[in-house]
């Protein structure tokens, strides 16, 4: 189906097709999904229509990447800003068929930090991976960011993307594990070690937990295990910190980035491998060939018990690359507001009077 948007920056048609059982799975799990496509600068929201067909809504945010959500709030990183969206609808309220209306309430101008993963800690503070400066950071009222932690092998904060720090996992609401493409301390040094330089770092203990990975991404703590994507090798797997080794459980038919969990399922974002350049020459190409798989762009749902792909969402058209994906619990059909037209200026939600957005045509 075609994504719903009043203003699309994509000139070629984009087709988004769900597998036959995807909407039933969304219904049974009581959730919707959100994902970003930084190449085309889109935030996509995926839910269900009343007839149980797929509902897709999209908005444009330049180089949309990192996502975090609890269903009511969404944090989204873009080219040089970090956005906080809040749901403007009251519990149980539906407006024009949508049960979530995400409004960008606050935008923080950080400059181009190449922000990757974003999360909110137990204190409600947003923490993000500042890839450009090789550190974990948070927002500052006066500056582009406040550094919270950097790897011990990085000798100073500099806008050099020295190790391609990219992924963040929280444990008990605090940053605990990160992924990087290499332990290098010179500008873009990681580019020379894409096939086997990748590491998982224990932030608290200041040590390498796992090494020998290829472009790892999206570490997530779930079910007492550290899960991550060994993107360059095309696998989803887990690590037991007591026995630090990576155990793959599933092959991903594409360059995997973005990982979310619900029940005994993982939702994974897939990109088509680039030919040459940054993603060229990775083991992923040979693995897909051996497995008889064609690279896909979209989402897959993996059963953690079997390692099998049970559902999927395929994107056809000019979009080739995804970055992040999150689950939106207890959401049926979400939408969001953007800035490509003046709709947002006529959207007002008030506390105590009415939570129904006021729009221009309501006064005509």
N, C-alpha and C positions, 0 to 999 in steps of 0.2 A: 504494500500500500504506500501511498505518498504521504510524507509527513505533513501535518497541518501547520501552516505558518502564513501570516499575512504578508510577510516580506522575507523571501528566501534569497540568500546571497549566492546560492548555487545555481548556476545558469542551466546546467544539464539536469535532466530529471534524475531524482534519487528514488529508488524503490527499496522499501524495507519490508521484508517478508518473514513472517514467523513460522516456525514448524507447526504441524497440525495440532499438537497438544500444548502449545506454549500458553495460550490464554487460559486453558483449563488449569495449568500448573500455577499461573499467576493467581487465579481465583482460589485454588486450594491452599496456596501459601499466604494468601491475604496480603499481597504486596504489588507494587509497581516497581519499575526500574528507571534509573537515570544514567546516562553515559555521555561522555564528551568525545568530540572529534576535533583535535587541535588543528589538524591540517586544514579543515574547512571552517573551523571556528564555530562549532555548534554544540549546544546543550540539547540533548534529546531526552524526552520523557515518554516512557512506554507504559501503557495501562490497557484497560478494557472498556469497550463501549457496552451499552445496555444489552446488545444482542450477543455479547461475548466475543465479538471480533476485536482485532488489535486496534488500539488507539495510540497514535504517535503524534507527539507535539514537539516542535523545535523552536529554539531561539538562537540568535547569533551573538556570540561573544568571542572577540578576536583571540585566537589561540587558546580556546578553552581546554583546560587540562585537569588539574586535581579536583576531586570531589569528596565531600563528606556530608552525611545527612543522618538524621534520626527520624525522618518522616515529616517533621514540622519545620526544621531549619535546614538549609542547604548552604554550604560554603563552596565556592567555585573560584579557582584561579584562572586568570586570563593573561594576556600578553604583558601587561604592566600594572594590573590591579588584582585585588582580592575582594570578592563579592560575598555578602551575606544576604541570603534570601530568607524571608519568613512567610509562612502560610497565612493568608489573610482571611481565611474562612473559619467560621466557628465549627466546633465538633458536630458532625451530622449534617452540616449545611452543604448543599450542592448548588453551584452557580453555572448555568448554561451547560450542564452535564458534567462539570468538573467538581471533584470533591477536595482538591487541593489547588490553591492559587498562590504560587510562589512569587512574592514581590521582592525585588532587590532593594532592601532597606538601607544598606550601608555598603559603600565602596571605598576601599583603601588603595591609594595610589602608592605602589611600592617601587615603581620603575621595573625594568626588565630583569627580574631575578631568576627567570626560567623556573618558576615554582612548579614542582611536581606534586607529590602526595601532600594532602591536607588532612588534618584531623583536629578534633577538639578534645582537650584533656579533661581530667576529672574536675578541675576548677572552672571549666567553661572557657578556658583560654585557647585560641586557635594556635596550632603549631603546624609549621609547614617545612617542607624540604626546600631549602634555598640552594638549588643546584648550581647556580652561577657562582656563588660564594662558598660552596662545599661545606654547608653547615645546616643545622636545624635552627629555625628562627621563629619569632613571633612578631606581631605588629608593634609599631612604635607610633606614639602620637606626634613625635617630632622628626623622625627619620624614616628611611625606607624599610628598616627592619631592626630588630634586636636579636643578636645571636644568642642562642641557648646552649649550643654544643657543636663542636667540630671534631672530626677524627684526629687522633693524636699524630698521625703521619702528615697532616696538613699543617704547615708551619705558620701560615698567616691567612687572614681573610683577604681574598683578592678575587676579582670578577673573572676567573679563569676556567671555571668548570674543570677542576684538576682531576677529580676522581669519578665524576658523574654520579654523585650521591642522588638517589631518586626515590627510594621507597621508605615508608615509615610504618612501623607496627607499634601500637600501644598495648601495654599489659597493665591491667588494673587502672586504666585511665592515664597512664604516664608513658612517655616515649621510652621504648626498650630496645627495639631492633631496627636497623636500617639496612638498605641494600645500596651497593655501589658497584660500578663497572670495573674498578681496579683500585689498588692502593697506591696511586700515583700522586706526586706532589709537584707537578709542573703543568703548565697550561694544556688542557685537553689531552693529558697524557694517557688517559684511559682508551683513547681511540686505537692505540697500538696493541691493546690486550682484550679485544672484544670477544675472542673465542674461549678464553679460559681464565681471565683475570678477575671475574666477578666474585664478590664477597658478601656475606652477611655479617654485620657487626653488632655485637652486644654493647649497647650504649652505656649501660650501667657499669659493666665490668671492664669496659675499654679493651675489648679483645675481639679477634676474628673468630666468629663462631663456625662459619663454613667458607671454604674457598674453592677455587677451581670451577666456578660457575661461568655461564656466558650471558652477560647483560641481564642479570636478575632484576626483577621488578616486583612491586606490590606485595611486600611482606604483610601478613595479617595473622594475629593471634586468635585462634578459634578452637574450641574444644580441647584446650590444654596442649595444643601443638602450634608451632610456628609454620604457617603455610606461606608459600611464595611461588612465583613463576620464574623458572629458569628459561627466560625468553629466547635466548639465542639457541638453546637446545630444544625448544618447543615442548616443554613439559610443565605440568603442575605437580608439586610435591610438598613434602613437609619435613620439618626438622624437630627432633626431640632435643632440647638444649642439654639434657643429661648425656646424650650420645650424639654429639654434633656431626651429623652427616645428613646429606640431602637424599630423601627417598622419593623418587618420582612415582606417581600413581596414574597419570593420564597424559596422553599425547595431545597437544593442542594444534589444530590445523591452521596455524597462522602465527604471527609474532604476537605473543600474549602480553598484554598490559591491562591492569584493572582487574580486581578480584574482590568479590563480595560473597558472603555466606548466608544461607538460610536453611534451617533444619539440617539435613544431611546432603545438601547440595552446595556446589560452588558455581558462581556466575563469573565468567571470564570474558574479557574483551579481546578481540582478535584484530590484527592488522595484516594486510598483505605485505610480505617482505619487499623491501626496496631492492632493486637490482643495481648493485654497485653502491658506493658511498657508505654511509654509516651502518646499514644493515646488510651489506653485501658480504658474501663469503662465510656466513655463519653455518653452524652445523644443522640449523633448522631446515635448510634447503634439502640436504641429503636425507634427513629424517622423514620429511614429507614424501619424498620420492620413494623411500623404502616402504613406507606405510601405505602408499598408493593414495595419498591425500592431496587435494588441491588446496592451496592457501585461500582462506576466507577472510572477509572483513565483516565483523558483527559481534554477536554474543553467542556463547555456548553455555549450557547448563550441564554440569558434570555431577553424576551420582558419586559421592565420596566413598560409598561402600564398594562399588564395582569398578570405579574409574571410567565408566561409560558415559558418552555424551548422550543425554536423553532429550534435550530440547535445544533449539537454536533460533537466532535472529540474524538473517543475512541482509547485508547492505549491498545493493547493486547501483553502479553509477560512478560518479567522480570521487566519492569518498573512499579512501583506501586505508586510513589509519585512525584508530581509536586510542584514547589514553586511559580513561578511568571509568569505573562503573560502581554504582551503589544501589542497594535495595532501599525502597521506600515502604516501610511496614505500615499495614492498615490503610493503604492508599489504593483506590480503584482506578481513578482516571485523573492524573495531574496535568497542570499547565503552569506556565511561568510567563512573566512579563519581561519585555526587553526594551530597547531604546531605538529601534529602527523606524518607528513611527511615533505619533503622539498619543497612542492609547494609554500609556502609563500615566500621563498627566491627568487623565479623567478617571483614575482608579483610586478611590479613597475608601479606606476601612476605618471605622471609628469604634471605640470601646464604649459600650453602654447604650449606644443609640442604634446602630445598625452595622452589622459586619458585611452587608452586601455591598460590593464595590459600586460606587457611583460613576456612571459613564456619561459622556456628552449627550447621547441620545435620550437619557433618562429625563432631561429637562426640556425636551422638545415637545 
